[in-house]
Amino acid sequence: MVLQDIATDLASIIQNMLTVVAFLIGTCSFILGLTIQNASKMSLETYRYLRMLILAMVIPSIVTISYGVILVGSGLKLSDLTYLLLLFVLYVPAGVIILLLSKTHSMLSK
């Protein structure tokens, strides 16, 4: 009974973490798209603020993803394998956002 409650709690924690990460990554993608679209009209100071805003959302999402991987990986069961795969897949958009942010930074710095 107690183990079943722990498994249910773990599943709900992971689902809540995935919701938070999806919100942060989605918001970052939207702001990054606006930044890239308006890069030629934007002042350098505005770009710095937007870059700081994007990093303020991407870094906590990467930390949350890593925490989820550790949480699921520490008590890995076959039923939790889908959560682990989904958490690893979420590293991809976070990495792409950081890559595009650095490319945009190098373009605007010239």
Jmol script that loads the backbone (N, CA, C; Angstrom):
load data "model"
ATOM      1  N   MET A   1       0.818  -1.190   0.000  1.00  0.00           N
ATOM      2  CA  MET A   1       0.000   0.000   0.000  1.00  0.00           C
ATOM      3  C   MET A   1       0.867   1.261   0.000  1.00  0.00           C
ATOM      4  N   VAL A   2       1.878   1.280   0.837  1.00  0.00           N
ATOM      5  CA  VAL A   2       2.747   2.454   0.920  1.00  0.00           C
ATOM      6  C   VAL A   2       3.547   2.616  -0.367  1.00  0.00           C
ATOM      7  N   LEU A   3       4.036   1.508  -0.930  1.00  0.00           N
ATOM      8  CA  LEU A   3       4.794   1.580  -2.180  1.00  0.00           C
ATOM      9  C   LEU A   3       3.930   2.074  -3.326  1.00  0.00           C
ATOM     10  N   GLN A   4       2.673   1.700  -3.327  1.00  0.00           N
ATOM     11  CA  GLN A   4       1.769   2.162  -4.374  1.00  0.00           C
ATOM     12  C   GLN A   4       1.530   3.666  -4.241  1.00  0.00           C
ATOM     13  N   ASP A   5       1.420   4.157  -3.017  1.00  0.00           N
ATOM     14  CA  ASP A   5       1.258   5.594  -2.795  1.00  0.00           C
ATOM     15  C   ASP A   5       2.492   6.361  -3.237  1.00  0.00           C
ATOM     16  N   ILE A   6       3.671   5.804  -2.983  1.00  0.00           N
ATOM     17  CA  ILE A   6       4.921   6.453  -3.410  1.00  0.00           C
ATOM     18  C   ILE A   6       4.997   6.501  -4.927  1.00  0.00           C
ATOM     19  N   ALA A   7       4.616   5.417  -5.597  1.00  0.00           N
ATOM     20  CA  ALA A   7       4.633   5.391  -7.062  1.00  0.00           C
ATOM     21  C   ALA A   7       3.640   6.389  -7.641  1.00  0.00           C
ATOM     22  N   THR A   8       2.470   6.505  -7.018  1.00  0.00           N
ATOM     23  CA  THR A   8       1.472   7.476  -7.467  1.00  0.00           C
ATOM     24  C   THR A   8       1.975   8.898  -7.245  1.00  0.00           C
ATOM     25  N   ASP A   9       2.600   9.138  -6.106  1.00  0.00           N
ATOM     26  CA  ASP A   9       3.148  10.463  -5.827  1.00  0.00           C
ATOM     27  C   ASP A   9       4.265  10.811  -6.799  1.00  0.00           C
ATOM     28  N   LEU A  10       5.124   9.840  -7.120  1.00  0.00           N
ATOM     29  CA  LEU A  10       6.210  10.080  -8.073  1.00  0.00           C
ATOM     30  C   LEU A  10       5.651  10.427  -9.443  1.00  0.00           C
ATOM     31  N   ALA A  11       4.631   9.715  -9.875  1.00  0.00           N
ATOM     32  CA  ALA A  11       4.031   9.993 -11.177  1.00  0.00           C
ATOM     33  C   ALA A  11       3.415  11.391 -11.207  1.00  0.00           C
ATOM     34  N   SER A  12       2.753  11.792 -10.147  1.00  0.00           N
ATOM     35  CA  SER A  12       2.147  13.125 -10.133  1.00  0.00           C
ATOM     36  C   SER A  12       3.213  14.212 -10.054  1.00  0.00           C
ATOM     37  N   ILE A  13       4.292  13.951  -9.330  1.00  0.00           N
ATOM     38  CA  ILE A  13       5.393  14.929  -9.273  1.00  0.00           C
ATOM     39  C   ILE A  13       6.023  15.108 -10.644  1.00  0.00           C
ATOM     40  N   ILE A  14       6.276  13.998 -11.327  1.00  0.00           N
ATOM     41  CA  ILE A  14       6.884  14.075 -12.658  1.00  0.00           C
ATOM     42  C   ILE A  14       5.948  14.772 -13.636  1.00  0.00           C
ATOM     43  N   GLN A  15       4.649  14.501 -13.562  1.00  0.00           N
ATOM     44  CA  GLN A  15       3.700  15.173 -14.452  1.00  0.00           C
ATOM     45  C   GLN A  15       3.678  16.676 -14.200  1.00  0.00           C
ATOM     46  N   ASN A  16       3.739  17.082 -12.949  1.00  0.00           N
ATOM     47  CA  ASN A  16       3.781  18.509 -12.634  1.00  0.00           C
ATOM     48  C   ASN A  16       5.083  19.146 -13.121  1.00  0.00           C
ATOM     49  N   MET A  17       6.194  18.420 -12.980  1.00  0.00           N
ATOM     50  CA  MET A  17       7.475  18.933 -13.467  1.00  0.00           C
ATOM     51  C   MET A  17       7.453  19.091 -14.981  1.00  0.00           C
ATOM     52  N   LEU A  18       6.865  18.128 -15.683  1.00  0.00           N
ATOM     53  CA  LEU A  18       6.775  18.217 -17.137  1.00  0.00           C
ATOM     54  C   LEU A  18       5.904  19.394 -17.568  1.00  0.00           C
ATOM     55  N   THR A  19       4.866  19.672 -16.816  1.00  0.00           N
ATOM     56  CA  THR A  19       4.012  20.819 -17.122  1.00  0.00           C
ATOM     57  C   THR A  19       4.785  22.123 -16.973  1.00  0.00           C
ATOM     58  N   VAL A  20       5.535  22.252 -15.900  1.00  0.00           N
ATOM     59  CA  VAL A  20       6.326  23.469 -15.665  1.00  0.00           C
ATOM     60  C   VAL A  20       7.391  23.635 -16.748  1.00  0.00           C
ATOM     61  N   VAL A  21       8.087  22.546 -17.076  1.00  0.00           N
ATOM     62  CA  VAL A  21       9.143  22.620 -18.089  1.00  0.00           C
ATOM     63  C   VAL A  21       8.559  22.966 -19.453  1.00  0.00           C
ATOM     64  N   ALA A  22       7.418  22.370 -19.803  1.00  0.00           N
ATOM     65  CA  ALA A  22       6.792  22.677 -21.087  1.00  0.00           C
ATOM     66  C   ALA A  22       6.372  24.144 -21.159  1.00  0.00           C
ATOM     67  N   PHE A  23       5.865  24.676 -20.063  1.00  0.00           N
ATOM     68  CA  PHE A  23       5.501  26.095 -20.031  1.00  0.00           C
ATOM     69  C   PHE A  23       6.735  26.979 -20.213  1.00  0.00           C
ATOM     70  N   LEU A  24       7.814  26.671 -19.491  1.00  0.00           N
ATOM     71  CA  LEU A  24       9.027  27.491 -19.590  1.00  0.00           C
ATOM     72  C   LEU A  24       9.653  27.408 -20.972  1.00  0.00           C
ATOM     73  N   ILE A  25       9.746  26.201 -21.529  1.00  0.00           N
ATOM     74  CA  ILE A  25      10.357  26.034 -22.849  1.00  0.00           C
ATOM     75  C   ILE A  25       9.489  26.694 -23.927  1.00  0.00           C
ATOM     76  N   GLY A  26       8.175  26.544 -23.808  1.00  0.00           N
ATOM     77  CA  GLY A  26       7.282  27.170 -24.787  1.00  0.00           C
ATOM     78  C   GLY A  26       7.359  28.680 -24.764  1.00  0.00           C
ATOM     79  N   THR A  27       7.407  29.250 -23.580  1.00  0.00           N
ATOM     80  CA  THR A  27       7.523  30.702 -23.447  1.00  0.00           C
ATOM     81  C   THR A  27       8.867  31.191 -23.982  1.00  0.00           C
ATOM     82  N   CYS A  28       9.924  30.434 -23.700  1.00  0.00           N
ATOM     83  CA  CYS A  28      11.255  30.796 -24.219  1.00  0.00           C
ATOM     84  C   CYS A  28      11.274  30.765 -25.740  1.00  0.00           C
ATOM     85  N   SER A  29      10.657  29.760 -26.318  1.00  0.00           N
ATOM     86  CA  SER A  29      10.617  29.642 -27.777  1.00  0.00           C
ATOM     87  C   SER A  29       9.883  30.824 -28.387  1.00  0.00           C
ATOM     88  N   PHE A  30       8.789  31.218 -27.782  1.00  0.00           N
ATOM     89  CA  PHE A  30       8.023  32.363 -28.282  1.00  0.00           C
ATOM     90  C   PHE A  30       8.842  33.645 -28.205  1.00  0.00           C
ATOM     91  N   ILE A  31       9.477  33.900 -27.070  1.00  0.00           N
ATOM     92  CA  ILE A  31      10.275  35.121 -26.909  1.00  0.00           C
ATOM     93  C   ILE A  31      11.485  35.097 -27.842  1.00  0.00           C
ATOM     94  N   LEU A  32      12.117  33.923 -27.998  1.00  0.00           N
ATOM     95  CA  LEU A  32      13.256  33.825 -28.909  1.00  0.00           C
ATOM     96  C   LEU A  32      12.827  34.082 -30.344  1.00  0.00           C
ATOM     97  N   GLY A  33      11.652  33.594 -30.730  1.00  0.00           N
ATOM     98  CA  GLY A  33      11.141  33.860 -32.081  1.00  0.00           C
ATOM     99  C   GLY A  33      10.917  35.340 -32.315  1.00  0.00           C
ATOM    100  N   LEU A  34      10.345  36.021 -31.333  1.00  0.00           N
ATOM    101  CA  LEU A  34      10.167  37.473 -31.456  1.00  0.00           C
ATOM    102  C   LEU A  34      11.501  38.198 -31.520  1.00  0.00           C
ATOM    103  N   THR A  35      12.475  37.706 -30.743  1.00  0.00           N
ATOM    104  CA  THR A  35      13.803  38.322 -30.745  1.00  0.00           C
ATOM    105  C   THR A  35      14.466  38.182 -32.103  1.00  0.00           C
ATOM    106  N   ILE A  36      14.405  36.991 -32.687  1.00  0.00           N
ATOM    107  CA  ILE A  36      15.031  36.759 -33.990  1.00  0.00           C
ATOM    108  C   ILE A  36      14.312  37.560 -35.069  1.00  0.00           C
ATOM    109  N   GLN A  37      12.982  37.624 -34.987  1.00  0.00           N
ATOM    110  CA  GLN A  37      12.199  38.336 -35.988  1.00  0.00           C
ATOM    111  C   GLN A  37      12.498  39.830 -35.975  1.00  0.00           C
ATOM    112  N   ASN A  38      12.714  40.405 -34.808  1.00  0.00           N
ATOM    113  CA  ASN A  38      12.925  41.848 -34.687  1.00  0.00           C
ATOM    114  C   ASN A  38      14.374  42.210 -34.400  1.00  0.00           C
ATOM    115  N   ALA A  39      15.302  41.328 -34.712  1.00  0.00           N
ATOM    116  CA  ALA A  39      16.707  41.565 -34.371  1.00  0.00           C
ATOM    117  C   ALA A  39      17.267  42.805 -35.056  1.00  0.00           C
ATOM    118  N   SER A  40      16.867  43.074 -36.303  1.00  0.00           N
ATOM    119  CA  SER A  40      17.439  44.215 -37.017  1.00  0.00           C
ATOM    120  C   SER A  40      16.918  45.549 -36.473  1.00  0.00           C
ATOM    121  N   LYS A  41      15.714  45.565 -35.906  1.00  0.00           N
ATOM    122  CA  LYS A  41      15.121  46.805 -35.403  1.00  0.00           C
ATOM    123  C   LYS A  41      15.378  47.034 -33.918  1.00  0.00           C
ATOM    124  N   MET A  42      15.961  46.061 -33.263  1.00  0.00           N
ATOM    125  CA  MET A  42      16.079  46.078 -31.809  1.00  0.00           C
ATOM    126  C   MET A  42      17.389  46.740 -31.367  1.00  0.00           C
ATOM    127  N   SER A  43      17.291  47.501 -30.288  1.00  0.00           N
ATOM    128  CA  SER A  43      18.514  48.066 -29.727  1.00  0.00           C
ATOM    129  C   SER A  43      19.264  46.973 -28.965  1.00  0.00           C
ATOM    130  N   LEU A  44      20.540  47.207 -28.759  1.00  0.00           N
ATOM    131  CA  LEU A  44      21.359  46.220 -28.063  1.00  0.00           C
ATOM    132  C   LEU A  44      20.906  46.043 -26.616  1.00  0.00           C
ATOM    133  N   GLU A  45      20.434  47.111 -25.999  1.00  0.00           N
ATOM    134  CA  GLU A  45      19.965  47.028 -24.621  1.00  0.00           C
ATOM    135  C   GLU A  45      18.690  46.179 -24.519  1.00  0.00           C
ATOM    136  N   THR A  46      17.776  46.349 -25.457  1.00  0.00           N
ATOM    137  CA  THR A  46      16.564  45.535 -25.476  1.00  0.00           C
ATOM    138  C   THR A  46      16.911  44.071 -25.699  1.00  0.00           C
ATOM    139  N   TYR A  47      17.863  43.823 -26.599  1.00  0.00           N
ATOM    140  CA  TYR A  47      18.279  42.441 -26.835  1.00  0.00           C
ATOM    141  C   TYR A  47      18.882  41.820 -25.569  1.00  0.00           C
ATOM    142  N   ARG A  48      19.642  42.580 -24.834  1.00  0.00           N
ATOM    143  CA  ARG A  48      20.224  42.059 -23.585  1.00  0.00           C
ATOM    144  C   ARG A  48      19.142  41.687 -22.578  1.00  0.00           C
ATOM    145  N   TYR A  49      18.110  42.520 -22.487  1.00  0.00           N
ATOM    146  CA  TYR A  49      17.012  42.209 -21.569  1.00  0.00           C
ATOM    147  C   TYR A  49      16.282  40.937 -21.995  1.00  0.00           C
ATOM    148  N   LEU A  50      16.015  40.801 -23.282  1.00  0.00           N
ATOM    149  CA  LEU A  50      15.324  39.611 -23.773  1.00  0.00           C
ATOM    150  C   LEU A  50      16.192  38.362 -23.598  1.00  0.00           C
ATOM    151  N   ARG A  51      17.484  38.492 -23.836  1.00  0.00           N
ATOM    152  CA  ARG A  51      18.387  37.360 -23.647  1.00  0.00           C
ATOM    153  C   ARG A  51      18.420  36.931 -22.179  1.00  0.00           C
ATOM    154  N   MET A  52      18.434  37.912 -21.294  1.00  0.00           N
ATOM    155  CA  MET A  52      18.417  37.604 -19.869  1.00  0.00           C
ATOM    156  C   MET A  52      17.097  36.934 -19.481  1.00  0.00           C
ATOM    157  N   LEU A  53      16.004  37.383 -20.062  1.00  0.00           N
ATOM    158  CA  LEU A  53      14.703  36.780 -19.789  1.00  0.00           C
ATOM    159  C   LEU A  53      14.648  35.333 -20.280  1.00  0.00           C
ATOM    160  N   ILE A  54      15.195  35.087 -21.461  1.00  0.00           N
ATOM    161  CA  ILE A  54      15.216  33.727 -22.010  1.00  0.00           C
ATOM    162  C   ILE A  54      16.077  32.823 -21.136  1.00  0.00           C
ATOM    163  N   LEU A  55      17.246  33.289 -20.764  1.00  0.00           N
ATOM    164  CA  LEU A  55      18.121  32.479 -19.908  1.00  0.00           C
ATOM    165  C   LEU A  55      17.513  32.251 -18.533  1.00  0.00           C
ATOM    166  N   ALA A  56      16.733  33.226 -18.050  1.00  0.00           N
ATOM    167  CA  ALA A  56      16.089  33.069 -16.751  1.00  0.00           C
ATOM    168  C   ALA A  56      15.009  31.995 -16.786  1.00  0.00           C
ATOM    169  N   MET A  57      14.552  31.614 -17.969  1.00  0.00           N
ATOM    170  CA  MET A  57      13.572  30.535 -18.069  1.00  0.00           C
ATOM    171  C   MET A  57      14.199  29.212 -18.509  1.00  0.00           C
ATOM    172  N   VAL A  58      15.244  29.270 -19.325  1.00  0.00           N
ATOM    173  CA  VAL A  58      15.858  28.031 -19.818  1.00  0.00           C
ATOM    174  C   VAL A  58      16.673  27.349 -18.723  1.00  0.00           C
ATOM    175  N   ILE A  59      17.431  28.102 -17.970  1.00  0.00           N
ATOM    176  CA  ILE A  59      18.285  27.495 -16.941  1.00  0.00           C
ATOM    177  C   ILE A  59      17.458  26.765 -15.874  1.00  0.00           C
ATOM    178  N   PRO A  60      16.371  27.344 -15.343  1.00  0.00           N
ATOM    179  CA  PRO A  60      15.565  26.561 -14.396  1.00  0.00           C
ATOM    180  C   PRO A  60      14.911  25.333 -15.029  1.00  0.00           C
ATOM    181  N   SER A  61      14.566  25.418 -16.315  1.00  0.00           N
ATOM    182  CA  SER A  61      13.971  24.240 -16.951  1.00  0.00           C
ATOM    183  C   SER A  61      14.999  23.125 -17.099  1.00  0.00           C
ATOM    184  N   ILE A  62      16.259  23.459 -17.391  1.00  0.00           N
ATOM    185  CA  ILE A  62      17.303  22.436 -17.477  1.00  0.00           C
ATOM    186  C   ILE A  62      17.559  21.823 -16.096  1.00  0.00           C
ATOM    187  N   VAL A  63      17.554  22.653 -15.071  1.00  0.00           N
ATOM    188  CA  VAL A  63      17.731  22.135 -13.712  1.00  0.00           C
ATOM    189  C   VAL A  63      16.565  21.228 -13.332  1.00  0.00           C
ATOM    190  N   THR A  64      15.350  21.619 -13.691  1.00  0.00           N
ATOM    191  CA  THR A  64      14.167  20.806 -13.389  1.00  0.00           C
ATOM    192  C   THR A  64      14.196  19.488 -14.145  1.00  0.00           C
ATOM    193  N   ILE A  65      14.614  19.520 -15.400  1.00  0.00           N
ATOM    194  CA  ILE A  65      14.732  18.283 -16.177  1.00  0.00           C
ATOM    195  C   ILE A  65      15.765  17.361 -15.534  1.00  0.00           C
ATOM    196  N   SER A  66      16.898  17.925 -15.141  1.00  0.00           N
ATOM    197  CA  SER A  66      17.945  17.112 -14.507  1.00  0.00           C
ATOM    198  C   SER A  66      17.465  16.517 -13.192  1.00  0.00           C
ATOM    199  N   TYR A  67      16.737  17.300 -12.416  1.00  0.00           N
ATOM    200  CA  TYR A  67      16.187  16.795 -11.160  1.00  0.00           C
ATOM    201  C   TYR A  67      15.208  15.651 -11.428  1.00  0.00           C
ATOM    202  N   GLY A  68      14.390  15.794 -12.455  1.00  0.00           N
ATOM    203  CA  GLY A  68      13.454  14.728 -12.814  1.00  0.00           C
ATOM    204  C   GLY A  68      14.159  13.464 -13.246  1.00  0.00           C
ATOM    205  N   VAL A  69      15.245  13.616 -14.016  1.00  0.00           N
ATOM    206  CA  VAL A  69      16.013  12.446 -14.448  1.00  0.00           C
ATOM    207  C   VAL A  69      16.600  11.730 -13.235  1.00  0.00           C
ATOM    208  N   ILE A  70      17.136  12.492 -12.292  1.00  0.00           N
ATOM    209  CA  ILE A  70      17.698  11.882 -11.083  1.00  0.00           C
ATOM    210  C   ILE A  70      16.598  11.227 -10.255  1.00  0.00           C
ATOM    211  N   LEU A  71      15.451  11.896 -10.152  1.00  0.00           N
ATOM    212  CA  LEU A  71      14.346  11.370  -9.357  1.00  0.00           C
ATOM    213  C   LEU A  71      13.799  10.070  -9.946  1.00  0.00           C
ATOM    214  N   VAL A  72      13.605  10.050 -11.255  1.00  0.00           N
ATOM    215  CA  VAL A  72      13.079   8.840 -11.900  1.00  0.00           C
ATOM    216  C   VAL A  72      14.157   7.770 -11.961  1.00  0.00           C
ATOM    217  N   GLY A  73      15.390   8.169 -12.249  1.00  0.00           N
ATOM    218  CA  GLY A  73      16.472   7.198 -12.384  1.00  0.00           C
ATOM    219  C   GLY A  73      16.855   6.520 -11.090  1.00  0.00           C
ATOM    220  N   SER A  74      16.605   7.173  -9.970  1.00  0.00           N
ATOM    221  CA  SER A  74      16.986   6.571  -8.690  1.00  0.00           C
ATOM    222  C   SER A  74      16.092   5.388  -8.327  1.00  0.00           C
ATOM    223  N   GLY A  75      14.859   5.413  -8.745  1.00  0.00           N
ATOM    224  CA  GLY A  75      13.960   4.302  -8.458  1.00  0.00           C
ATOM    225  C   GLY A  75      13.309   3.808  -9.730  1.00  0.00           C
ATOM    226  N   LEU A  76      14.126   3.475 -10.715  1.00  0.00           N
ATOM    227  CA  LEU A  76      13.617   3.157 -12.052  1.00  0.00           C
ATOM    228  C   LEU A  76      12.818   1.862 -12.064  1.00  0.00           C
ATOM    229  N   LYS A  77      11.614   1.998 -12.555  1.00  0.00           N
ATOM    230  CA  LYS A  77      10.758   0.844 -12.808  1.00  0.00           C
ATOM    231  C   LYS A  77      10.401   0.869 -14.283  1.00  0.00           C
ATOM    232  N   LEU A  78       9.917  -0.224 -14.796  1.00  0.00           N
ATOM    233  CA  LEU A  78       9.564  -0.297 -16.210  1.00  0.00           C
ATOM    234  C   LEU A  78       8.452   0.693 -16.551  1.00  0.00           C
ATOM    235  N   SER A  79       7.556   0.936 -15.613  1.00  0.00           N
ATOM    236  CA  SER A  79       6.465   1.879 -15.875  1.00  0.00           C
ATOM    237  C   SER A  79       6.954   3.322 -15.926  1.00  0.00           C
ATOM    238  N   ASP A  80       8.083   3.615 -15.307  1.00  0.00           N
ATOM    239  CA  ASP A  80       8.628   4.976 -15.302  1.00  0.00           C
ATOM    240  C   ASP A  80       9.560   5.245 -16.472  1.00  0.00           C
ATOM    241  N   LEU A  81       9.764   4.268 -17.319  1.00  0.00           N
ATOM    242  CA  LEU A  81      10.675   4.434 -18.449  1.00  0.00           C
ATOM    243  C   LEU A  81      10.180   5.499 -19.425  1.00  0.00           C
ATOM    244  N   THR A  82       8.872   5.611 -19.588  1.00  0.00           N
ATOM    245  CA  THR A  82       8.339   6.639 -20.493  1.00  0.00           C
ATOM    246  C   THR A  82       8.614   8.035 -19.956  1.00  0.00           C
ATOM    247  N   TYR A  83       8.515   8.215 -18.648  1.00  0.00           N
ATOM    248  CA  TYR A  83       8.846   9.522 -18.067  1.00  0.00           C
ATOM    249  C   TYR A  83      10.320   9.849 -18.273  1.00  0.00           C
ATOM    250  N   LEU A  84      11.170   8.862 -18.098  1.00  0.00           N
ATOM    251  CA  LEU A  84      12.599   9.088 -18.265  1.00  0.00           C
ATOM    252  C   LEU A  84      12.930   9.455 -19.712  1.00  0.00           C
ATOM    253  N   LEU A  85      12.316   8.768 -20.660  1.00  0.00           N
ATOM    254  CA  LEU A  85      12.532   9.079 -22.073  1.00  0.00           C
ATOM    255  C   LEU A  85      12.042  10.479 -22.393  1.00  0.00           C
ATOM    256  N   LEU A  86      10.877  10.824 -21.883  1.00  0.00           N
ATOM    257  CA  LEU A  86      10.345  12.155 -22.131  1.00  0.00           C
ATOM    258  C   LEU A  86      11.217  13.247 -21.525  1.00  0.00           C
ATOM    259  N   LEU A  87      11.760  12.988 -20.350  1.00  0.00           N
ATOM    260  CA  LEU A  87      12.657  13.963 -19.728  1.00  0.00           C
ATOM    261  C   LEU A  87      13.932  14.146 -20.547  1.00  0.00           C
ATOM    262  N   PHE A  88      14.482  13.048 -21.056  1.00  0.00           N
ATOM    263  CA  PHE A  88      15.680  13.172 -21.895  1.00  0.00           C
ATOM    264  C   PHE A  88      15.378  13.908 -23.199  1.00  0.00           C
ATOM    265  N   VAL A  89      14.199  13.692 -23.753  1.00  0.00           N
ATOM    266  CA  VAL A  89      13.822  14.374 -24.992  1.00  0.00           C
ATOM    267  C   VAL A  89      13.689  15.878 -24.766  1.00  0.00           C
ATOM    268  N   LEU A  90      13.317  16.291 -23.574  1.00  0.00           N
ATOM    269  CA  LEU A  90      13.168  17.721 -23.290  1.00  0.00           C
ATOM    270  C   LEU A  90      14.497  18.473 -23.244  1.00  0.00           C
ATOM    271  N   TYR A  91      15.601  17.743 -23.177  1.00  0.00           N
ATOM    272  CA  TYR A  91      16.906  18.414 -23.293  1.00  0.00           C
ATOM    273  C   TYR A  91      17.101  19.004 -24.692  1.00  0.00           C
ATOM    274  N   VAL A  92      16.479  18.420 -25.698  1.00  0.00           N
ATOM    275  CA  VAL A  92      16.675  18.863 -27.084  1.00  0.00           C
ATOM    276  C   VAL A  92      16.179  20.293 -27.299  1.00  0.00           C
ATOM    277  N   PRO A  93      14.910  20.626 -26.990  1.00  0.00           N
ATOM    278  CA  PRO A  93      14.509  22.021 -27.218  1.00  0.00           C
ATOM    279  C   PRO A  93      15.270  23.020 -26.347  1.00  0.00           C
ATOM    280  N   ALA A  94      15.634  22.613 -25.140  1.00  0.00           N
ATOM    281  CA  ALA A  94      16.415  23.524 -24.288  1.00  0.00           C
ATOM    282  C   ALA A  94      17.784  23.796 -24.916  1.00  0.00           C
ATOM    283  N   GLY A  95      18.404  22.759 -25.453  1.00  0.00           N
ATOM    284  CA  GLY A  95      19.691  22.941 -26.126  1.00  0.00           C
ATOM    285  C   GLY A  95      19.578  23.768 -27.389  1.00  0.00           C
ATOM    286  N   VAL A  96      18.500  23.576 -28.138  1.00  0.00           N
ATOM    287  CA  VAL A  96      18.290  24.353 -29.363  1.00  0.00           C
ATOM    288  C   VAL A  96      18.077  25.824 -29.027  1.00  0.00           C
ATOM    289  N   ILE A  97      17.348  26.103 -27.974  1.00  0.00           N
ATOM    290  CA  ILE A  97      17.136  27.497 -27.569  1.00  0.00           C
ATOM    291  C   ILE A  97      18.467  28.149 -27.203  1.00  0.00           C
ATOM    292  N   ILE A  98      19.298  27.452 -26.467  1.00  0.00           N
ATOM    293  CA  ILE A  98      20.606  28.006 -26.096  1.00  0.00           C
ATOM    294  C   ILE A  98      21.482  28.191 -27.330  1.00  0.00           C
ATOM    295  N   LEU A  99      21.442  27.233 -28.253  1.00  0.00           N
ATOM    296  CA  LEU A  99      22.223  27.351 -29.490  1.00  0.00           C
ATOM    297  C   LEU A  99      21.766  28.550 -30.320  1.00  0.00           C
ATOM    298  N   LEU A 100      20.452  28.698 -30.511  1.00  0.00           N
ATOM    299  CA  LEU A 100      19.945  29.829 -31.278  1.00  0.00           C
ATOM    300  C   LEU A 100      20.211  31.156 -30.584  1.00  0.00           C
ATOM    301  N   LEU A 101      20.169  31.152 -29.280  1.00  0.00           N
ATOM    302  CA  LEU A 101      20.472  32.373 -28.539  1.00  0.00           C
ATOM    303  C   LEU A 101      21.930  32.779 -28.721  1.00  0.00           C
ATOM    304  N   SER A 102      22.831  31.793 -28.719  1.00  0.00           N
ATOM    305  CA  SER A 102      24.242  32.131 -28.929  1.00  0.00           C
ATOM    306  C   SER A 102      24.506  32.568 -30.360  1.00  0.00           C
ATOM    307  N   LYS A 103      23.820  31.954 -31.341  1.00  0.00           N
ATOM    308  CA  LYS A 103      23.989  32.372 -32.733  1.00  0.00           C
ATOM    309  C   LYS A 103      23.447  33.778 -32.951  1.00  0.00           C
ATOM    310  N   THR A 104      22.310  34.082 -32.341  1.00  0.00           N
ATOM    311  CA  THR A 104      21.755  35.414 -32.443  1.00  0.00           C
ATOM    312  C   THR A 104      22.671  36.437 -31.780  1.00  0.00           C
ATOM    313  N   HIS A 105      23.255  36.052 -30.668  1.00  0.00           N
ATOM    314  CA  HIS A 105      24.199  36.950 -29.973  1.00  0.00           C
ATOM    315  C   HIS A 105      25.425  37.235 -30.844  1.00  0.00           C
ATOM    316  N   SER A 106      25.935  36.184 -31.504  1.00  0.00           N
ATOM    317  CA  SER A 106      27.104  36.412 -32.351  1.00  0.00           C
ATOM    318  C   SER A 106      26.761  37.255 -33.571  1.00  0.00           C
ATOM    319  N   MET A 107      25.536  37.146 -34.070  1.00  0.00           N
ATOM    320  CA  MET A 107      25.139  37.979 -35.216  1.00  0.00           C
ATOM    321  C   MET A 107      24.993  39.439 -34.808  1.00  0.00           C
ATOM    322  N   LEU A 108      24.400  39.684 -33.644  1.00  0.00           N
ATOM    323  CA  LEU A 108      24.172  41.061 -33.220  1.00  0.00           C
ATOM    324  C   LEU A 108      25.423  41.730 -32.679  1.00  0.00           C
ATOM    325  N   SER A 109      26.417  40.953 -32.289  1.00  0.00           N
ATOM    326  CA  SER A 109      27.652  41.532 -31.760  1.00  0.00           C
ATOM    327  C   SER A 109      28.542  42.100 -32.839  1.00  0.00           C
ATOM    328  N   LYS A 110      28.340  41.679 -34.078  1.00  0.00           N
ATOM    329  CA  LYS A 110      29.200  42.157 -35.184  1.00  0.00           C
ATOM    330  C   LYS A 110      28.872  43.551 -35.597  1.00  0.00           C
TER     331      LYS A 110
END
end "model"
wireframe off; spacefill off
backbone 0.3
color backbone group
